[in-house]
Amino acid sequence: MTTELDRPSTRAAQAARSPRRHVLAVALALILLQTILRTVVAATGEFYWDDLILVGRAGSYPLLSDAFLRYDHDGHLMPAAFLVAGIATAIAPLEWWPAAASLVIGQLLASLAVLRVLWLLLGPRRALWGPLLFYLLTPLTLPAFAWWSAALNALPLQAALAWVAGDALQYSRTGRRRHIVSALVVTAVALVFFEKSVLVPFAAFATVALAHHVDGLVRPIRSTWAQARPLWLGSAAVLVVWAVCYSTIVESRFGIPPWSMVAGLTHHGISYGLLPSLLGGPWEWERWNPSPPWADPPLVLVVVAWLAVAGAAAWTVRRRRRTGPVWLAVIAYILASLAAMISTRFGPETTYELARTLRYFADSAVVVAIAAALILRAPRRGTTSRPRAVRAAAWTCAAVFTVGSLWSTVTFARSWSDNPTGDYLGAAKAALTARPDEPVLDHPVSVWILLPVTYPHNLVGSVFSALPVRSDIRDHATDLWVLDDLGHRTPADLLPLRLVPPGPEPDCGHRVTTDAVTAVPLDSPAGDWEWTVQVNYRASADGTIDLGFPGRASVPVPVTEGLGTVYVRISGDGSALQARSSTPGTTVCLGAGSLGVVVPRG
């Protein structure tokens, strides 16, 4: 029974719970809105570029094999990302929906982690909505979300930045060991998705130290170390173990670029990429297939973004105590992201638009949201003379940011959907499964899907390795047909670039036996390339010959008794081919032929 003495305290408790529930309800509604928007973006997407490399390797290697999980993917050690890709491929080979589902789930987990750390910094205050709204809607995270292979790196990093910072705050306040275990496990998991997760413990330390600093605690760095020393030592141990694994598996791609490249990438990344996205930009995107979209903001937005960020920094430092170090920490994180991008991605063919694709700065959205919460947490300098005006300005800024972000999302989705991969894969799957009993000579997919620089992952045999009930894709075939630029099956011919002259033996040409290697000269030396050879032969019995360039792996080529022609795909260079019979008792005579590349007929 409730007494009269209990009723005031009950009413007070209900009054305290009411704002808490209201703030949480609005925050969850905002996350629901983001989930809907990102689901639409994911649904309008398709596989792109590296996605096909992940899918191809998933079909070529066992799911838990070292060759699959520990692959050095362009400088990335990302076994967990490969594992997710392998599971998605096993569920529905070359179908987009499992990948899209993983995008939405990963984004939801990251958003909830950001809400948690903001709640720990600000409590149930309506001010929390501002940093959360920024993270949820900023176009800064869009490109890294929509591209599956990039999202498998970016989303775990974003979630880890927020979650481990929250665990560090909790452990510093409560001393409960479960927060240490949680932080270390999440850090380790993030590291096996993306090597940039080495920054997670440092960001967590900075979050706790800056929270102490804005609260007015003396010697915040020392107190942060003392309060959570087991967490920081455990994080250091995790990083050391990871660093040993990374250095033994991944070939270093760090280098020192010329100053002009540093200046150009920095200017484009900050002025045209990062800063406009803080205001809801870039509004418009540019794209030249097969490259991804990049930010293309109008000049007025670039100028306003610089002025707005400078003004916000000056205003917050003036109006909020001890917020200068917060700005410095954000700048340091952004510069670290820039340094990582420039030192690993520069080269003679690197364009400045690379920095405007935004995916190298996606995790900065979490850092900016935490920094905004720390600034809002900091005490004011004096009292606000016009609180209504300040609130009105805040709501106006939020509305402008929301409108700009939504428009940027719409224009990005429009640009991102201009992707020929989906139609190509649909047509190619139909072509490869229509006549599964007819083998196809392996060949590159369309250059609009994967460029030759991705070899050997751009080969049909790699991309469609997981496709069930399809034509056997081989290094040899008796009939030539290929997939055209639209993915349709089309007859093909060999375009001869070198000739194989008739051999010296009358009625035989070049005699191939098991006794010795037979040299088959070309009319002129061939450069290092992926060649197709037309082999015209007469075999004494069914068997196999090994054919290739000297010093390169040979290709086993089946032959049938009597006259025949087979097309063989080999790699290498030289002035002659080498052939040898691998079937005892089978002699093969090779006649004149040609060496070149396979092209669609007509």
Secondary structure by P-SEA (a helix, b strand, c coil): cccccaaaaaaaaaaaaaaaaaaaaaaaaaaaaaaaaaaaaaaacccccaaaaaaaaaacccccccccccccccccccaaaaaaaaaaaaaccccaaaaaaaaaaaaaaaaaaaaaaaaaacccccaaaaaaaaaacccccccccccaaaaaccaaaaaaaaaaaaaaaaaaccccaaaaaaaaaaaaaaaaacccccaaaaaaaaaaaaaaaaacccaaaaaaaaacaaaaaaaaaaaaaaaaaaaaccccccccccaaaaaaaaaaaccccccccccccccbbbbcccccccccccaaaaaaaaaaaaaaaaaaaaacccaaaaaaaaaaaaaaaaaaaaacccccccccccccccccccaaaaaaaaaaaaaaacccccccccaaaaaaaaaaaaaaaaaaaaaaaaaaaaaaaccaaaaaaaaaaaaaacccccccccccccccccccccccccccccccccccccccccccccccccccccbbbbbbbbbccccccccccccccccccccbbbbbbcccccccccccccccccccccbbbbbbccccbbbbbbbccccbbbbbbbbbbccbbbbbbccccbbbbbccbbbbbbbccc
